[in-house]
Amino acid sequence: MNCPVSFFFFILVFWVRQLREESNKVHNAELKLFLEVERGLDLRPIAPPGKTKEDILLFFKLYDPEKEQLCYVGRLFVKSTGNPMEYLAKLNKMAGYDPDEEIKLYELQDGDIVCFQKSHTVESAKQYRYPDVPSFLDYVHNRRQPKPQPIKYHGIDHLVDMLIHYNQTSDILYYEVLNIPLPELQCLKTSKVAVHHAIKDEVSILINFLSHS
């Protein structure tokens, strides 16, 4: 059944307005939305299929360990009591795989997004840095974070050790330009002073370096 375009976009604008109001109640942040519209042969929007209480809308992302990419490939209405194997052929079609390709599914914390990938043997997985979805997401989570503790002078044996973070090799190196040599800085005593604003609830932390003598 086709929806009139004007009615379709009226519902869309109303829904976006409601979503923005709910979002602003939590935090005042930029709201980004991505719209996926299914169209018929006449290029007019098609109404979503009828939905019951047992139907769940899931979004699927495909992980490619060779390219180290996690990309959105589609969505499906599934039954809450259904078997994931019932949707195997549809997921393989989304990914461009053979209908009987063996895949692995990973559910993210929010429950609405499911990641999947081709199944690999233990031996074949060794050729990839991040062979599965959990290891890749762990890398993405930690790759822009600096090490919790700075590297001490003569604290490493090889330069490559500067890029190892949580047993993973990062491609980002955080550094700070010092106004004194690092060996001298490490010999100083650190003193932190908390400065409280007289009117606002702001606290500034000042770090002073003192000599041990």
C-alpha positions as CSV (number, residue, x, y, z in Angstrom):
1,M,0.0,0.0,0.0
2,N,1.5,3.4,-1.0
3,C,1.4,6.4,1.3
4,P,0.7,9.9,0.0
5,V,4.1,11.7,0.0
6,S,2.6,14.7,1.9
7,F,1.2,12.5,4.6
8,F,4.4,10.5,4.9
9,F,6.6,13.5,5.5
10,F,4.0,15.0,7.9
11,I,4.3,11.9,10.1
12,L,8.1,12.1,9.7
13,V,8.4,15.7,10.8
14,F,6.1,15.1,13.8
15,W,8.2,12.1,14.9
16,V,11.5,14.0,14.5
17,R,10.1,16.9,16.6
18,Q,9.0,14.5,19.3
19,L,12.4,12.8,19.3
20,R,14.2,16.1,19.5
21,E,12.1,17.2,22.5
22,E,12.9,14.0,24.3
23,S,16.6,14.3,23.5
24,N,16.8,17.8,24.9
25,K,15.3,16.7,28.2
26,V,18.4,14.5,28.7
27,H,21.2,16.7,27.3
28,N,21.5,19.6,24.9
29,A,23.4,17.9,22.1
30,E,23.2,17.8,18.3
31,L,20.7,15.3,17.1
32,K,21.7,13.3,14.0
33,L,19.1,11.1,12.2
34,F,19.5,8.8,9.3
35,L,16.3,8.0,7.3
36,E,15.9,4.9,5.2
37,V,12.8,4.9,2.9
38,E,11.6,2.0,0.8
39,R,10.1,3.0,-2.5
40,G,7.8,1.2,-4.9
41,L,8.1,1.0,-8.7
42,D,6.6,4.5,-9.0
43,L,9.3,5.8,-6.6
44,R,6.7,6.7,-4.0
45,P,7.4,5.8,-0.3
46,I,6.0,2.5,0.8
47,A,4.4,2.2,4.3
48,P,6.2,-0.1,6.7
49,P,4.8,-3.6,7.1
50,G,2.2,-4.3,9.7
51,K,3.8,-4.8,13.1
52,T,2.6,-6.9,16.1
53,K,3.8,-7.0,19.7
54,E,6.0,-10.0,18.7
55,D,7.8,-8.1,16.0
56,I,11.1,-6.4,16.7
57,L,12.9,-4.1,14.4
58,L,16.6,-4.9,14.2
59,F,19.4,-3.1,12.4
60,F,22.3,-5.2,11.0
61,K,26.0,-4.3,10.5
62,L,28.5,-6.4,8.6
63,Y,32.1,-6.7,9.8
64,D,34.9,-7.3,7.3
65,P,38.1,-8.4,9.2
66,E,40.3,-7.9,6.2
67,K,39.3,-4.3,5.6
68,E,38.6,-3.7,9.4
69,Q,35.3,-2.1,8.6
70,L,31.9,-2.4,10.2
71,C,29.2,-1.2,7.9
72,Y,25.4,-0.9,8.0
73,V,23.7,-3.3,5.5
74,G,20.0,-3.3,6.3
75,R,17.2,-3.9,8.8
76,L,14.6,-6.6,9.3
77,F,11.4,-7.1,11.4
78,V,11.9,-10.4,13.3
79,K,9.8,-12.3,15.7
80,S,10.9,-12.1,19.4
81,T,10.3,-15.8,19.7
82,G,11.9,-16.7,16.4
83,N,15.1,-18.6,15.7
84,P,18.1,-16.6,14.3
85,M,18.7,-19.4,11.8
86,E,15.4,-18.5,10.1
87,Y,16.9,-15.2,8.9
88,L,20.2,-16.6,7.7
89,A,19.4,-16.4,4.0
90,K,18.2,-12.8,4.3
91,L,21.3,-11.7,6.2
92,N,23.6,-13.4,3.6
93,K,21.6,-11.6,0.8
94,M,22.3,-8.3,2.6
95,A,26.0,-9.1,2.7
96,G,26.2,-10.4,-0.8
97,Y,27.2,-13.9,0.4
98,D,25.9,-17.3,-0.7
99,P,22.5,-18.2,0.8
100,D,24.1,-21.0,2.9
101,E,27.2,-19.1,4.1
102,E,28.0,-19.8,7.7
103,I,28.0,-16.5,9.8
104,K,28.3,-15.4,13.4
105,L,26.0,-13.0,15.1
106,Y,26.9,-10.5,17.8
107,E,24.3,-8.5,19.7
108,L,25.4,-5.0,20.9
109,Q,24.4,-3.7,24.4
110,D,21.4,-1.7,23.2
111,G,19.9,-4.8,21.7
112,D,18.6,-3.1,18.5
113,I,21.8,-3.5,16.5
114,V,23.2,-6.9,15.5
115,C,26.6,-7.3,14.0
116,F,27.5,-10.3,11.9
117,Q,30.5,-11.7,9.9
118,K,31.7,-14.8,8.1
119,S,32.7,-17.7,10.4
120,H,36.4,-18.3,10.4
121,T,38.5,-21.2,11.7
122,V,41.1,-20.6,14.4
123,E,43.9,-20.9,11.9
124,S,42.4,-18.6,9.3
125,A,41.5,-15.9,11.9
126,K,45.2,-15.5,12.8
127,Q,45.9,-13.6,9.6
128,Y,43.8,-10.7,10.8
129,R,44.6,-8.1,13.5
130,Y,41.0,-8.1,14.7
131,P,39.4,-11.3,13.5
132,D,36.0,-10.8,15.1
133,V,33.5,-8.1,16.1
134,P,34.4,-7.9,19.8
135,S,38.1,-7.5,19.2
136,F,37.5,-4.8,16.6
137,L,35.1,-2.8,18.8
138,D,37.6,-3.0,21.7
139,Y,40.2,-1.6,19.4
140,V,37.9,1.3,18.3
141,H,37.0,2.1,21.9
142,N,40.7,2.4,23.0
143,R,42.5,3.7,19.9
144,R,41.9,7.5,20.7
145,Q,42.7,7.2,24.4
146,P,46.2,8.1,25.7
147,K,47.9,5.7,28.1
148,P,46.8,6.1,31.7
149,Q,50.3,6.7,32.8
150,P,53.0,8.7,30.9
151,I,56.1,6.9,29.7
152,K,59.0,7.4,32.1
153,Y,62.5,8.3,30.9
154,H,64.2,5.1,29.8
155,G,60.9,3.4,30.6
156,I,60.8,1.4,27.3
157,D,63.3,-0.7,25.4
158,H,62.0,-0.2,21.9
159,L,60.2,2.6,20.1
160,V,57.4,0.3,19.0
161,D,56.5,-0.2,22.7
162,M,55.3,3.4,22.8
163,L,52.4,2.4,20.5
164,I,51.3,-0.6,22.5
165,H,48.2,0.1,24.5
166,Y,46.1,-2.5,26.4
167,N,48.0,-5.2,24.5
168,Q,47.1,-3.7,21.2
169,T,49.1,-1.7,18.7
170,S,47.7,1.8,18.2
171,D,48.4,4.1,15.2
172,I,48.2,7.3,17.4
173,L,50.9,8.6,19.7
174,Y,50.0,11.2,22.4
175,Y,52.8,13.5,23.5
176,E,53.3,16.8,25.4
177,V,55.9,19.4,24.8
178,L,57.8,20.1,28.0
179,N,59.7,23.3,28.9
180,I,62.3,21.3,30.8
181,P,64.1,18.0,30.1
182,L,62.2,14.9,31.1
183,P,64.9,13.6,33.5
184,E,64.7,16.8,35.4
185,L,60.9,16.8,35.5
186,Q,60.8,13.3,36.9
187,C,63.0,14.5,39.8
188,L,60.6,17.1,40.9
189,K,57.8,16.7,43.4
190,T,54.2,17.2,42.1
191,S,51.8,19.3,44.1
192,K,48.1,19.7,43.1
193,V,46.0,22.7,44.2
194,A,42.2,22.8,43.7
195,V,40.9,26.4,43.1
196,H,37.2,26.8,43.8
197,H,35.3,29.6,42.0
198,A,33.6,32.1,44.4
199,I,30.3,32.1,42.6
200,K,30.1,29.1,40.2
201,D,30.6,25.5,41.1
202,E,33.7,25.3,39.0
203,V,37.0,23.8,40.2
204,S,40.3,24.4,38.5
205,I,43.3,22.1,39.2
206,L,46.7,23.7,39.3
207,I,49.8,21.5,39.2
208,N,53.0,22.8,40.7
209,F,56.4,21.1,40.5
210,L,58.6,21.5,43.5
211,S,62.2,20.5,44.2
212,H,62.8,17.8,46.8
213,S,65.5,19.9,48.5
